[in-house]
Each structure stands twice: as C-alpha cells, then as structure tokens.
Amino acid sequence: MPGILIISPMFAPQRGGLPDHTEGLARSLADRWPTTLLTSKGADAAARSFKVAGSVEDWQDDQGLVAKVRELHTTGPIIWQYVPHMYGRGGVNLRLSKAMAELRRSGYRQLVIAHEVAAPLSPLPHRLLYALAHRRQWRAICRQADVVGISSEAVRQVWCPPGLKDCPRNLVLASPSNIPVVRIEANSRQQLLMDSGWPADTILLCYFGTADVSRRFAWVLEAWRKARRIDPRVALAVIGDNPAIGPPHASGFRGLGFVSREEASGWLQGTDLLLLPFVDGVSEKRTTFMAGLGHGCPILTTRGHNTGPTLRQAKFFASVEATDREGFSEAVVGLLAKNSDRERLRTLAKGAYAQAYDWPVLVGHIADELALAK
C-alpha cells in the first residue's frame, strides 16, 4: 500500500500549535496508512506509530529537498504543512514552489494544509516586501498543489475564493484539538477544586492560552471580577500561563502555567465556562477552541474578521462581537446565572466536534481528496 509523506519544518521538541498539529495529523493518518514525517534536523525521533525523518538543514535548497522526498517516499501522496514563516526568513521561500513543481512532474499528488497564508500589507518597507513575497509565493504554490486545505473558513474566503483561477480544488480543513479527553472519576471536579484550596461549591471559569493582548486576557479578568462581585464563589484558572494577580481577588485565581495534556483535560472537564475572547474572532484553526468543544465545555468567545459564516451562525457556543468588551462581561454573568444554558452548550459542543471537527473527520476529508484506499 502506498504510504503518505507529511512535510513540516516544525515538530517536537518545539512546542506550539503547529508541532502539535503535525504530530496529531501524522498519528491519525498512521492509524490507517504507513506514514512518514520529513522535518528539520534535530527533531525528536522517538518511536511513534509513524516514522520521523529529521534531516532537512536548508529549506531553501529545493533540489536537496526533492532528493530527500524521493529517497523516503517513492510513491504515494504528499501533505505539506504550510505557514510561511516555517520555510524561510520573513516567511519568504520562493524555491518551495520549485520543489513542488518538480515533485508534480514526477507524479506525486500534493495537498497543502495552509494555517496562514500571508502577512498583512504594511507601510514599513521590509514588512511590505515580505507581505508581497508571501502573496507571490502563495500563488506559485497553489499552481503546483492538487488540493489546498485551509484551516479556517474566513481565510479560505480571502485566499481561495470561488472562481480564483490560480487556486486548485480547495476546502476547509479545521485544526482538531491537541488535548485528548482523559477518563476522569465522578468526584474529579471536587478533588480538583480541593487541591486548589477552593470549596466544592466553587463556580469555575477557565481561560486557555497565553495571557496576552491578542487573546484579550484583560477582558477575562474584568469579566471574572464582575462575576465575583455578584457571587464570591466564582474562581478563575488559567491553563497554559501563570500571570500575576494581586489583591483583593487573588484567592480566587490560579495560574496553572504549562501543564500536561492529561491535567489540561481534567481542568477543561471541570470548568463551568471556558472564556476565549480572541481579538480577531474565533475560527476553525483555534485549537484551544477545538479543545473546549471536544471536552464539552460551555464556551464564550468572540466573533471577528477571522470568523467565517459557518461559525457566525453556529449555536454550539456563545459569542459576542470582538469589539464588545462590556457585552463579554455581561455574557459571562448571564451564562453563570443559567445552568440550563450551559448544559445545553455542553451537549451541543460535544456533538458538533464529533460530527465536524475531530481527527477522524479530518482524515476522512484527506482520504477523499487524495483518493486513498479505505
């Protein structure tokens, strides 16, 4: 049976969404087909269900890259993980499409999964040059790919709209959760709260991600403090970061920092409401959002320019416009007051994730597009 080759410069021991997505993708494909990952030199080559070939030193060397592909993968499709900055300084690597063209001439079918396409245009000369180069690079890559998967609907509408001559067959390929759901005991929530020094009747808000401006952590703090003034039992836990919080609310706050996937799963399953106020709006490529859906969390997030029409119309999470700071706080208070609404969101979130976003769904789309044997 022909195998599958995944190409991604980023992989463990690097941390982050792209290395984690690459591992999840390779593991899920390897459940059904022989799978190899071609990645950068120095990658973690520990035993897995797929082969890791960490041998690429220069991603600008198109001929060397083609030679490595042919050495590892004599037949079968190729899946490229694509974010511009992975492949060159400033995200510019105009030789990448040359490698793809050579592989195309050799008969390889190629699918590109694009998580980002191009930097925004800028008045700064060097950034403008990078942004223009990204656009040229993208058009060249699209001419060589057989299929393009875009990880969010809004990005697809901008870079692969219907009728675009240079864009091949394309579809939305959402980024599933990188946090598997672990089985927990019936009293795990109570134990989680007790271990944190909180009483069993604590109302738990969770935030998942780094506490930075792009994720509007200030909105989360403001909403939590407002809710806490109404009900002092409301606590806030931050998964993935450990910001400092001073009095008078410090007793109701826990910064967990980077935790294991198992621990993150426990907190997600224990939360009463997951807060994700993205500055650009929720999208299918937000893996923290996907983790919340997969764990059946009631989620409050934001709608912005990166939110496509499908998610704007969705009923399996709650949201406000990304410009509505006051509305976000009001929504937190409102949802905490309505347990039935949160329980409804739990059920809908799990169902939506299993039906549209989980790893088997992604693998099924890839299999269909690349005509892989079932």
Short mmCIF file of the C-alpha atoms (twelve columns), coordinates in Angstrom:
data_MODEL
# 
_entry.id   MODEL 
# 
loop_
_atom_site.group_PDB 
_atom_site.id 
_atom_site.type_symbol 
_atom_site.label_atom_id 
_atom_site.label_alt_id 
_atom_site.label_comp_id 
_atom_site.label_asym_id 
_atom_site.label_seq_id 
_atom_site.Cartn_x 
_atom_site.Cartn_y 
_atom_site.Cartn_z 
_atom_site.pdbx_PDB_model_num 
ATOM 1   C CA . MET A 1   0.000   0.000  0.000   1 
ATOM 2   C CA . PRO A 2   1.425   3.432  -0.895  1 
ATOM 3   C CA . GLY A 3   2.252   5.457  2.160   1 
ATOM 4   C CA . ILE A 4   1.796   9.134  2.996   1 
ATOM 5   C CA . LEU A 5   4.568   11.688 3.441   1 
ATOM 6   C CA . ILE A 6   3.974   14.752 5.613   1 
ATOM 7   C CA . ILE A 7   6.367   17.677 5.246   1 
ATOM 8   C CA . SER A 8   6.643   20.144 8.136   1 
ATOM 9   C CA . PRO A 9   9.727   22.084 9.276   1 
ATOM 10  C CA . MET A 10  8.268   22.393 12.793  1 
ATOM 11  C CA . PHE A 11  7.973   19.375 15.084  1 
ATOM 12  C CA . ALA A 12  8.784   18.266 18.612  1 
ATOM 13  C CA . PRO A 13  10.716  19.165 20.725  1 
ATOM 14  C CA . GLN A 14  9.321   22.511 19.554  1 
ATOM 15  C CA . ARG A 15  6.088   23.466 21.293  1 
ATOM 16  C CA . GLY A 16  3.040   25.160 19.918  1 
ATOM 17  C CA . GLY A 17  0.058   24.674 17.667  1 
ATOM 18  C CA . LEU A 18  1.943   23.660 14.520  1 
ATOM 19  C CA . PRO A 19  4.219   20.977 16.037  1 
ATOM 20  C CA . ASP A 20  1.258   19.592 17.968  1 
ATOM 21  C CA . HIS A 21  -0.999  19.624 14.895  1 
ATOM 22  C CA . THR A 22  1.675   17.857 12.858  1 
ATOM 23  C CA . GLU A 23  2.001   15.131 15.480  1 
ATOM 24  C CA . GLY A 24  -1.757  14.679 15.691  1 
ATOM 25  C CA . LEU A 25  -2.093  14.588 11.913  1 
ATOM 26  C CA . ALA A 26  0.697   12.036 11.476  1 
ATOM 27  C CA . ARG A 27  -0.596  9.850  14.300  1 
ATOM 28  C CA . SER A 28  -4.147  9.885  12.935  1 
ATOM 29  C CA . LEU A 29  -3.039  9.052  9.382   1 
ATOM 30  C CA . ALA A 30  -0.728  6.311  10.660  1 
ATOM 31  C CA . ASP A 31  -3.739  4.526  12.138  1 
ATOM 32  C CA . ARG A 32  -4.769  3.725  8.555   1 
ATOM 33  C CA . TRP A 33  -1.746  4.099  6.255   1 
ATOM 34  C CA . PRO A 34  2.064   3.918  6.530   1 
ATOM 35  C CA . THR A 35  3.078   7.482  7.340   1 
ATOM 36  C CA . THR A 36  6.419   9.305  7.342   1 
ATOM 37  C CA . LEU A 37  7.207   12.829 8.514   1 
ATOM 38  C CA . LEU A 38  10.006  14.788 6.831   1 
ATOM 39  C CA . THR A 39  11.083  17.595 9.130   1 
ATOM 40  C CA . SER A 40  14.042  19.696 10.243  1 
ATOM 41  C CA . LYS A 41  17.295  18.293 11.532  1 
ATOM 42  C CA . GLY A 42  17.277  17.838 15.300  1 
ATOM 43  C CA . ALA A 43  13.629  16.827 15.565  1 
ATOM 44  C CA . ASP A 44  12.531  14.323 18.181  1 
ATOM 45  C CA . ALA A 45  12.857  10.899 16.559  1 
ATOM 46  C CA . ALA A 46  11.482  8.855  19.474  1 
ATOM 47  C CA . ALA A 47  9.498   5.760  18.494  1 
ATOM 48  C CA . ARG A 48  5.985   6.542  17.293  1 
ATOM 49  C CA . SER A 49  3.364   4.953  15.085  1 
ATOM 50  C CA . PHE A 50  4.874   6.933  12.185  1 
ATOM 51  C CA . LYS A 51  8.436   7.402  11.007  1 
ATOM 52  C CA . VAL A 52  10.215  10.700 11.727  1 
ATOM 53  C CA . ALA A 53  12.967  11.748 9.318   1 
ATOM 54  C CA . GLY A 54  14.583  14.852 10.794  1 
ATOM 55  C CA . SER A 55  17.107  15.507 8.071   1 
ATOM 56  C CA . VAL A 56  16.432  18.863 6.366   1 
ATOM 57  C CA . GLU A 57  19.003  21.570 7.150   1 
ATOM 58  C CA . ASP A 58  18.169  24.095 4.434   1 
ATOM 59  C CA . TRP A 59  14.558  24.518 3.305   1 
ATOM 60  C CA . GLN A 60  15.737  26.892 0.567   1 
ATOM 61  C CA . ASP A 61  17.583  24.023 -1.145  1 
ATOM 62  C CA . ASP A 62  14.806  22.865 -3.461  1 
ATOM 63  C CA . GLN A 63  16.901  20.187 -5.184  1 
ATOM 64  C CA . GLY A 64  18.079  18.773 -1.870  1 
ATOM 65  C CA . LEU A 65  14.504  18.734 -0.600  1 
ATOM 66  C CA . VAL A 66  13.275  16.886 -3.697  1 
ATOM 67  C CA . ALA A 67  16.079  14.340 -3.316  1 
ATOM 68  C CA . LYS A 68  15.122  13.666 0.312   1 
ATOM 69  C CA . VAL A 69  11.476  13.206 -0.659  1 
ATOM 70  C CA . ARG A 70  12.358  10.716 -3.385  1 
ATOM 71  C CA . GLU A 71  14.675  8.830  -1.030  1 
ATOM 72  C CA . LEU A 72  11.982  8.476  1.650   1 
ATOM 73  C CA . HIS A 73  8.862   8.231  -0.472  1 
ATOM 74  C CA . THR A 74  8.939   6.593  -3.867  1 
ATOM 75  C CA . THR A 75  5.173   6.722  -4.362  1 
ATOM 76  C CA . GLY A 76  2.029   7.958  -2.663  1 
ATOM 77  C CA . PRO A 77  0.691   11.422 -1.780  1 
ATOM 78  C CA . ILE A 78  2.472   14.280 -0.028  1 
ATOM 79  C CA . ILE A 79  0.874   16.544 2.583   1 
ATOM 80  C CA . TRP A 80  2.568   19.912 3.138   1 
ATOM 81  C CA . GLN A 81  2.027   21.801 6.380   1 
ATOM 82  C CA . TYR A 82  2.123   25.450 5.373   1 
ATOM 83  C CA . VAL A 83  2.741   28.609 7.330   1 
ATOM 84  C CA . PRO A 84  5.134   30.960 5.517   1 
ATOM 85  C CA . HIS A 85  7.445   31.614 8.460   1 
ATOM 86  C CA . MET A 86  8.332   27.914 8.735   1 
ATOM 87  C CA . TYR A 87  10.164  27.863 5.426   1 
ATOM 88  C CA . GLY A 88  12.378  30.962 5.327   1 
ATOM 89  C CA . ARG A 89  13.447  34.230 6.876   1 
ATOM 90  C CA . GLY A 90  10.482  36.575 6.963   1 
ATOM 91  C CA . GLY A 91  8.399   33.688 5.656   1 
ATOM 92  C CA . VAL A 92  9.890   34.042 2.165   1 
ATOM 93  C CA . ASN A 93  10.985  30.923 0.280   1 
ATOM 94  C CA . LEU A 94  10.331  31.237 -3.431  1 
ATOM 95  C CA . ARG A 95  12.124  27.936 -4.063  1 
ATOM 96  C CA . LEU A 96  9.431   25.972 -2.275  1 
ATOM 97  C CA . SER A 97  7.144   26.045 -5.307  1 
ATOM 98  C CA . LYS A 98  10.064  24.883 -7.473  1 
ATOM 99  C CA . ALA A 99  10.388  21.779 -5.322  1 
ATOM 100 C CA . MET A 100 6.655   21.201 -5.572  1 
ATOM 101 C CA . ALA A 101 6.750   21.621 -9.345  1 
ATOM 102 C CA . GLU A 102 9.499   19.001 -9.660  1 
ATOM 103 C CA . LEU A 103 7.539   16.586 -7.481  1 
ATOM 104 C CA . ARG A 104 4.413   17.239 -9.521  1 
ATOM 105 C CA . ARG A 105 6.261   16.363 -12.726 1 
ATOM 106 C CA . SER A 106 7.335   13.132 -11.042 1 
ATOM 107 C CA . GLY A 107 3.706   12.164 -10.480 1 
ATOM 108 C CA . TYR A 108 3.249   12.891 -6.773  1 
ATOM 109 C CA . ARG A 109 -0.179  14.138 -5.662  1 
ATOM 110 C CA . GLN A 110 0.220   17.038 -3.243  1 
ATOM 111 C CA . LEU A 111 -2.140  18.503 -0.646  1 
ATOM 112 C CA . VAL A 112 -1.218  21.743 1.127   1 
ATOM 113 C CA . ILE A 113 -2.761  22.473 4.537   1 
ATOM 114 C CA . ALA A 114 -2.423  26.233 4.994   1 
ATOM 115 C CA . HIS A 115 -2.785  27.584 8.520   1 
ATOM 116 C CA . GLU A 116 -1.661  31.077 7.481   1 
ATOM 117 C CA . VAL A 117 -1.041  32.469 4.003   1 
ATOM 118 C CA . ALA A 118 0.473   35.947 4.082   1 
ATOM 119 C CA . ALA A 119 1.375   38.772 6.419   1 
ATOM 120 C CA . PRO A 120 -0.826  41.863 6.182   1 
ATOM 121 C CA . LEU A 121 0.347   44.718 3.971   1 
ATOM 122 C CA . SER A 122 2.384   47.253 5.927   1 
ATOM 123 C CA . PRO A 123 3.707   50.806 5.452   1 
ATOM 124 C CA . LEU A 124 7.107   49.609 6.728   1 
ATOM 125 C CA . PRO A 125 9.277   48.802 3.681   1 
ATOM 126 C CA . HIS A 126 10.778  45.499 4.879   1 
ATOM 127 C CA . ARG A 127 7.415   44.186 6.100   1 
ATOM 128 C CA . LEU A 128 5.753   45.239 2.862   1 
ATOM 129 C CA . LEU A 129 8.351   43.305 0.875   1 
ATOM 130 C CA . TYR A 130 7.738   40.211 2.991   1 
ATOM 131 C CA . ALA A 131 3.962   40.542 2.595   1 
ATOM 132 C CA . LEU A 132 4.183   40.937 -1.191  1 
ATOM 133 C CA . ALA A 133 6.576   37.993 -1.424  1 
ATOM 134 C CA . HIS A 134 4.145   35.850 0.586   1 
ATOM 135 C CA . ARG A 135 1.425   36.582 -1.959  1 
ATOM 136 C CA . ARG A 136 3.632   35.683 -4.901  1 
ATOM 137 C CA . GLN A 137 4.770   32.558 -3.071  1 
ATOM 138 C CA . TRP A 138 1.181   31.511 -2.350  1 
ATOM 139 C CA . ARG A 139 0.097   31.852 -5.974  1 
ATOM 140 C CA . ALA A 140 3.036   29.729 -7.105  1 
ATOM 141 C CA . ILE A 141 2.293   27.047 -4.509  1 
ATOM 142 C CA . CYS A 142 -1.372  26.917 -5.494  1 
ATOM 143 C CA . ARG A 143 -0.410  26.313 -9.123  1 
ATOM 144 C CA . GLN A 144 1.523   23.178 -8.102  1 
ATOM 145 C CA . ALA A 145 -0.829  21.702 -5.483  1 
ATOM 146 C CA . ASP A 146 -3.581  19.250 -6.387  1 
ATOM 147 C CA . VAL A 147 -5.644  20.210 -3.354  1 
ATOM 148 C CA . VAL A 148 -5.455  23.076 -0.878  1 
ATOM 149 C CA . GLY A 149 -6.880  22.736 2.621   1 
ATOM 150 C CA . ILE A 150 -7.401  25.994 4.507   1 
ATOM 151 C CA . SER A 151 -7.649  25.735 8.275   1 
ATOM 152 C CA . SER A 152 -10.327 28.425 8.614   1 
ATOM 153 C CA . GLU A 153 -13.318 29.381 6.505   1 
ATOM 154 C CA . ALA A 154 -12.606 33.112 6.698   1 
ATOM 155 C CA . VAL A 155 -9.049  32.636 5.405   1 
ATOM 156 C CA . ARG A 156 -10.379 30.461 2.587   1 
ATOM 157 C CA . GLN A 157 -12.764 33.224 1.532   1 
ATOM 158 C CA . VAL A 158 -9.836  35.652 1.202   1 
ATOM 159 C CA . TRP A 159 -7.158  33.442 -0.371  1 
ATOM 160 C CA . CYS A 160 -9.105  30.767 -2.267  1 
ATOM 161 C CA . PRO A 161 -12.481 32.293 -3.135  1 
ATOM 162 C CA . PRO A 162 -14.710 30.502 -5.695  1 
ATOM 163 C CA . GLY A 163 -13.561 31.044 -9.257  1 
ATOM 164 C CA . LEU A 164 -9.970  32.041 -8.429  1 
ATOM 165 C CA . LYS A 165 -8.012  30.814 -11.436 1 
ATOM 166 C CA . ASP A 166 -4.746  30.092 -9.621  1 
ATOM 167 C CA . CYS A 167 -6.303  28.144 -6.745  1 
ATOM 168 C CA . PRO A 168 -6.882  24.399 -7.218  1 
ATOM 169 C CA . ARG A 169 -9.610  22.345 -5.587  1 
ATOM 170 C CA . ASN A 170 -9.841  23.608 -2.008  1 
ATOM 171 C CA . LEU A 171 -11.756 23.009 1.189   1 
ATOM 172 C CA . VAL A 172 -11.769 23.931 4.866   1 
ATOM 173 C CA . LEU A 173 -9.664  21.558 6.974   1 
ATOM 174 C CA . ALA A 174 -10.174 22.619 10.582  1 
ATOM 175 C CA . SER A 175 -7.427  22.038 13.168  1 
ATOM 176 C CA . PRO A 176 -8.718  19.483 15.698  1 
ATOM 177 C CA . SER A 177 -7.948  19.515 19.406  1 
ATOM 178 C CA . ASN A 178 -4.449  18.548 20.529  1 
ATOM 179 C CA . ILE A 179 -5.753  17.650 24.016  1 
ATOM 180 C CA . PRO A 180 -7.229  14.118 24.178  1 
ATOM 181 C CA . VAL A 181 -10.152 13.666 26.550  1 
ATOM 182 C CA . VAL A 182 -8.933  11.615 29.517  1 
ATOM 183 C CA . ARG A 183 -11.274 9.496  31.573  1 
ATOM 184 C CA . ILE A 184 -11.889 11.003 34.996  1 
ATOM 185 C CA . GLU A 185 -13.605 9.763  38.128  1 
ATOM 186 C CA . ALA A 186 -17.009 11.028 39.198  1 
ATOM 187 C CA . ASN A 187 -15.544 13.133 42.021  1 
ATOM 188 C CA . SER A 188 -12.639 14.532 39.980  1 
ATOM 189 C CA . ARG A 189 -14.064 18.052 39.835  1 
ATOM 190 C CA . GLN A 190 -14.422 18.202 43.609  1 
ATOM 191 C CA . GLN A 191 -10.873 16.899 44.038  1 
ATOM 192 C CA . LEU A 192 -9.576  19.452 41.525  1 
ATOM 193 C CA . LEU A 193 -11.158 22.278 43.494  1 
ATOM 194 C CA . MET A 194 -9.972  20.961 46.848  1 
ATOM 195 C CA . ASP A 195 -6.397  20.582 45.581  1 
ATOM 196 C CA . SER A 196 -6.558  24.247 44.564  1 
ATOM 197 C CA . GLY A 197 -7.732  25.281 48.018  1 
ATOM 198 C CA . TRP A 198 -11.276 26.054 46.863  1 
ATOM 199 C CA . PRO A 199 -14.546 24.776 48.322  1 
ATOM 200 C CA . ALA A 200 -16.625 22.203 46.474  1 
ATOM 201 C CA . ASP A 201 -19.307 24.750 45.553  1 
ATOM 202 C CA . THR A 202 -16.830 26.930 43.618  1 
ATOM 203 C CA . ILE A 203 -18.048 28.220 40.257  1 
ATOM 204 C CA . LEU A 204 -15.090 27.701 37.925  1 
ATOM 205 C CA . LEU A 205 -14.157 29.878 34.968  1 
ATOM 206 C CA . CYS A 206 -11.235 28.727 32.819  1 
ATOM 207 C CA . TYR A 207 -9.081  30.532 30.291  1 
ATOM 208 C CA . PHE A 208 -6.841  28.518 27.956  1 
ATOM 209 C CA . GLY A 209 -3.750  30.065 26.349  1 
ATOM 210 C CA . THR A 210 -1.141  32.715 26.922  1 
ATOM 211 C CA . ALA A 211 -2.300  35.798 28.800  1 
ATOM 212 C CA . ASP A 212 -1.536  38.331 26.087  1 
ATOM 213 C CA . VAL A 213 -3.204  41.183 24.240  1 
ATOM 214 C CA . SER A 214 -4.186  39.143 21.166  1 
ATOM 215 C CA . ARG A 215 -6.218  36.835 23.382  1 
ATOM 216 C CA . ARG A 216 -7.691  39.728 25.381  1 
ATOM 217 C CA . PHE A 217 -6.850  38.376 28.811  1 
ATOM 218 C CA . ALA A 218 -7.781  41.777 30.249  1 
ATOM 219 C CA . TRP A 219 -11.374 41.089 29.181  1 
ATOM 220 C CA . VAL A 220 -11.284 37.801 31.081  1 
ATOM 221 C CA . LEU A 221 -10.049 39.458 34.277  1 
ATOM 222 C CA . GLU A 222 -12.656 42.188 34.013  1 
ATOM 223 C CA . ALA A 223 -15.495 39.712 33.478  1 
ATOM 224 C CA . TRP A 224 -14.295 37.455 36.304  1 
ATOM 225 C CA . ARG A 225 -14.061 40.340 38.776  1 
ATOM 226 C CA . LYS A 226 -17.545 41.498 37.831  1 
ATOM 227 C CA . ALA A 227 -18.939 37.992 38.305  1 
ATOM 228 C CA . ARG A 228 -17.075 37.622 41.592  1 
ATOM 229 C CA . ARG A 229 -18.605 40.808 42.967  1 
ATOM 230 C CA . ILE A 230 -22.017 39.249 42.341  1 
ATOM 231 C CA . ASP A 231 -21.046 35.803 43.669  1 
ATOM 232 C CA . PRO A 232 -17.753 35.426 45.627  1 
ATOM 233 C CA . ARG A 233 -17.657 31.706 44.780  1 
ATOM 234 C CA . VAL A 234 -16.590 32.462 41.175  1 
ATOM 235 C CA . ALA A 235 -12.938 31.459 40.608  1 
ATOM 236 C CA . LEU A 236 -10.656 31.717 37.572  1 
ATOM 237 C CA . ALA A 237 -7.983  29.244 36.429  1 
ATOM 238 C CA . VAL A 238 -5.568  29.953 33.584  1 
ATOM 239 C CA . ILE A 239 -4.364  26.905 31.648  1 
ATOM 240 C CA . GLY A 240 -1.066  27.497 29.829  1 
ATOM 241 C CA . ASP A 241 0.183   30.633 31.578  1 
ATOM 242 C CA . ASN A 242 0.804   31.989 35.058  1 
ATOM 243 C CA . PRO A 243 0.111   35.735 35.183  1 
ATOM 244 C CA . ALA A 244 0.387   37.579 38.481  1 
ATOM 245 C CA . ILE A 245 -2.877  38.698 40.089  1 
ATOM 246 C CA . GLY A 246 -2.870  40.942 43.146  1 
ATOM 247 C CA . PRO A 247 -5.455  41.500 45.886  1 
ATOM 248 C CA . PRO A 248 -8.327  41.646 46.565  1 
ATOM 249 C CA . HIS A 249 -9.228  38.744 44.253  1 
ATOM 250 C CA . ALA A 250 -6.019  36.692 44.362  1 
ATOM 251 C CA . SER A 251 -7.586  33.943 46.493  1 
ATOM 252 C CA . GLY A 252 -9.979  33.144 43.656  1 
ATOM 253 C CA . PHE A 253 -7.282  32.848 40.994  1 
ATOM 254 C CA . ARG A 254 -4.889  30.096 39.912  1 
ATOM 255 C CA . GLY A 255 -2.298  30.456 37.153  1 
ATOM 256 C CA . LEU A 256 -1.507  26.863 36.219  1 
ATOM 257 C CA . GLY A 257 1.256   27.552 33.695  1 
ATOM 258 C CA . PHE A 258 2.127   24.887 31.134  1 
ATOM 259 C CA . VAL A 259 0.512   21.616 32.186  1 
ATOM 260 C CA . SER A 260 0.384   18.100 30.770  1 
ATOM 261 C CA . ARG A 261 -2.358  17.186 28.331  1 
ATOM 262 C CA . GLU A 262 -3.917  14.963 30.982  1 
ATOM 263 C CA . GLU A 263 -4.045  17.797 33.507  1 
ATOM 264 C CA . ALA A 264 -5.399  20.236 30.924  1 
ATOM 265 C CA . SER A 265 -8.135  17.738 30.073  1 
ATOM 266 C CA . GLY A 266 -9.123  17.488 33.732  1 
ATOM 267 C CA . TRP A 267 -9.465  21.263 34.070  1 
ATOM 268 C CA . LEU A 268 -11.462 21.549 30.849  1 
ATOM 269 C CA . GLN A 269 -13.858 18.857 32.012  1 
ATOM 270 C CA . GLY A 270 -14.226 20.592 35.369  1 
ATOM 271 C CA . THR A 271 -14.938 24.119 34.148  1 
ATOM 272 C CA . ASP A 272 -18.329 25.794 34.322  1 
ATOM 273 C CA . LEU A 273 -17.451 28.200 31.496  1 
ATOM 274 C CA . LEU A 274 -14.438 28.448 29.161  1 
ATOM 275 C CA . LEU A 275 -13.511 32.011 28.158  1 
ATOM 276 C CA . LEU A 276 -11.755 32.607 24.804  1 
ATOM 277 C CA . PRO A 277 -12.055 36.269 23.701  1 
ATOM 278 C CA . PHE A 278 -9.875  36.330 20.564  1 
ATOM 279 C CA . VAL A 279 -9.032  39.767 19.197  1 
ATOM 280 C CA . ASP A 280 -9.662  38.597 15.598  1 
ATOM 281 C CA . GLY A 281 -12.557 36.303 16.432  1 
ATOM 282 C CA . VAL A 282 -12.946 32.568 16.797  1 
ATOM 283 C CA . SER A 283 -12.073 30.356 13.831  1 
ATOM 284 C CA . GLU A 284 -11.665 26.705 12.881  1 
ATOM 285 C CA . LYS A 285 -7.888  26.884 13.324  1 
ATOM 286 C CA . ARG A 286 -8.069  27.832 17.035  1 
ATOM 287 C CA . THR A 287 -7.037  24.608 18.782  1 
ATOM 288 C CA . THR A 288 -7.916  25.942 22.251  1 
ATOM 289 C CA . PHE A 289 -11.466 26.447 20.974  1 
ATOM 290 C CA . MET A 290 -11.447 22.960 19.478  1 
ATOM 291 C CA . ALA A 291 -10.182 21.519 22.780  1 
ATOM 292 C CA . GLY A 292 -13.092 23.185 24.532  1 
ATOM 293 C CA . LEU A 293 -15.586 21.730 22.057  1 
ATOM 294 C CA . GLY A 294 -14.057 18.263 22.294  1 
ATOM 295 C CA . HIS A 295 -14.301 18.340 26.088  1 
ATOM 296 C CA . GLY A 296 -17.902 19.503 26.029  1 
ATOM 297 C CA . CYS A 297 -17.153 22.881 27.589  1 
ATOM 298 C CA . PRO A 298 -19.686 25.684 27.599  1 
ATOM 299 C CA . ILE A 299 -17.664 28.289 25.664  1 
ATOM 300 C CA . LEU A 300 -17.914 32.066 25.470  1 
ATOM 301 C CA . THR A 301 -15.788 33.574 22.710  1 
ATOM 302 C CA . THR A 302 -15.803 36.439 20.185  1 
ATOM 303 C CA . ARG A 303 -16.769 36.960 16.555  1 
ATOM 304 C CA . GLY A 304 -14.312 38.945 14.441  1 
ATOM 305 C CA . HIS A 305 -12.884 39.279 10.936  1 
ATOM 306 C CA . ASN A 306 -11.424 35.760 11.130  1 
ATOM 307 C CA . THR A 307 -14.809 34.223 11.964  1 
ATOM 308 C CA . GLY A 308 -16.410 32.695 8.894   1 
ATOM 309 C CA . PRO A 309 -20.140 32.437 8.176   1 
ATOM 310 C CA . THR A 310 -20.487 28.868 9.473   1 
ATOM 311 C CA . LEU A 311 -19.227 29.748 12.959  1 
ATOM 312 C CA . ARG A 312 -21.118 33.047 12.956  1 
ATOM 313 C CA . GLN A 313 -24.339 31.072 12.572  1 
ATOM 314 C CA . ALA A 314 -23.365 28.237 14.954  1 
ATOM 315 C CA . LYS A 315 -25.406 27.528 18.101  1 
ATOM 316 C CA . PHE A 316 -22.957 25.252 19.940  1 
ATOM 317 C CA . PHE A 317 -21.098 28.064 21.729  1 
ATOM 318 C CA . ALA A 318 -21.866 31.578 22.939  1 
ATOM 319 C CA . SER A 319 -20.184 34.662 21.482  1 
ATOM 320 C CA . VAL A 320 -20.149 38.436 21.293  1 
ATOM 321 C CA . GLU A 321 -18.574 40.744 18.733  1 
ATOM 322 C CA . ALA A 322 -14.820 41.153 19.186  1 
ATOM 323 C CA . THR A 323 -15.322 44.878 19.813  1 
ATOM 324 C CA . ASP A 324 -17.894 44.417 22.590  1 
ATOM 325 C CA . ARG A 325 -15.901 44.414 25.823  1 
ATOM 326 C CA . GLU A 326 -18.851 45.257 28.062  1 
ATOM 327 C CA . GLY A 327 -21.019 42.687 26.309  1 
ATOM 328 C CA . PHE A 328 -18.428 39.992 27.052  1 
ATOM 329 C CA . SER A 329 -18.617 40.662 30.804  1 
ATOM 330 C CA . GLU A 330 -22.397 40.746 30.687  1 
ATOM 331 C CA . ALA A 331 -22.455 37.427 28.819  1 
ATOM 332 C CA . VAL A 332 -20.248 35.797 31.482  1 
ATOM 333 C CA . VAL A 333 -22.580 36.922 34.250  1 
ATOM 334 C CA . GLY A 334 -25.639 35.839 32.264  1 
ATOM 335 C CA . LEU A 335 -24.305 32.365 31.486  1 
ATOM 336 C CA . LEU A 336 -23.212 31.746 35.082  1 
ATOM 337 C CA . ALA A 337 -26.752 32.539 36.170  1 
ATOM 338 C CA . LYS A 338 -28.286 29.982 33.774  1 
ATOM 339 C CA . ASN A 339 -27.088 26.443 34.398  1 
ATOM 340 C CA . SER A 340 -29.552 25.077 31.823  1 
ATOM 341 C CA . ASP A 341 -27.985 27.208 29.085  1 
ATOM 342 C CA . ARG A 342 -24.523 25.940 29.965  1 
ATOM 343 C CA . GLU A 343 -25.666 22.324 29.990  1 
ATOM 344 C CA . ARG A 344 -27.255 22.801 26.573  1 
ATOM 345 C CA . LEU A 345 -23.965 24.205 25.245  1 
ATOM 346 C CA . ARG A 346 -22.068 21.223 26.686  1 
ATOM 347 C CA . THR A 347 -24.192 18.768 24.733  1 
ATOM 348 C CA . LEU A 348 -24.122 20.767 21.519  1 
ATOM 349 C CA . ALA A 349 -20.347 21.326 21.710  1 
ATOM 350 C CA . LYS A 350 -19.556 17.615 22.002  1 
ATOM 351 C CA . GLY A 351 -21.880 16.748 19.157  1 
ATOM 352 C CA . ALA A 352 -20.542 19.452 16.840  1 
ATOM 353 C CA . TYR A 353 -16.938 18.450 17.481  1 
ATOM 354 C CA . ALA A 354 -17.531 14.754 16.830  1 
ATOM 355 C CA . GLN A 355 -19.514 15.452 13.670  1 
ATOM 356 C CA . ALA A 356 -17.432 18.178 12.035  1 
ATOM 357 C CA . TYR A 357 -14.005 18.716 13.604  1 
ATOM 358 C CA . ASP A 358 -12.454 15.637 15.235  1 
ATOM 359 C CA . TRP A 359 -9.345  13.921 13.842  1 
ATOM 360 C CA . PRO A 360 -11.273 11.081 12.116  1 
ATOM 361 C CA . VAL A 361 -13.282 13.744 10.252  1 
ATOM 362 C CA . LEU A 362 -10.086 15.463 9.073   1 
ATOM 363 C CA . VAL A 363 -8.551  12.155 7.988   1 
ATOM 364 C CA . GLY A 364 -11.747 11.287 6.112   1 
ATOM 365 C CA . HIS A 365 -11.605 14.555 4.155   1 
ATOM 366 C CA . ILE A 366 -7.943  13.961 3.298   1 
ATOM 367 C CA . ALA A 367 -8.654  10.399 2.193   1 
ATOM 368 C CA . ASP A 368 -11.445 11.566 -0.075  1 
ATOM 369 C CA . GLU A 369 -9.383  14.357 -1.648  1 
ATOM 370 C CA . LEU A 370 -6.328  12.178 -2.253  1 
ATOM 371 C CA . ALA A 371 -8.387  9.141  -3.312  1 
ATOM 372 C CA . LEU A 372 -6.783  6.949  -0.651  1 
ATOM 373 C CA . ALA A 373 -7.945  3.371  -0.307  1 
ATOM 374 C CA . LYS A 374 -10.452 2.973  2.538   1 
# 
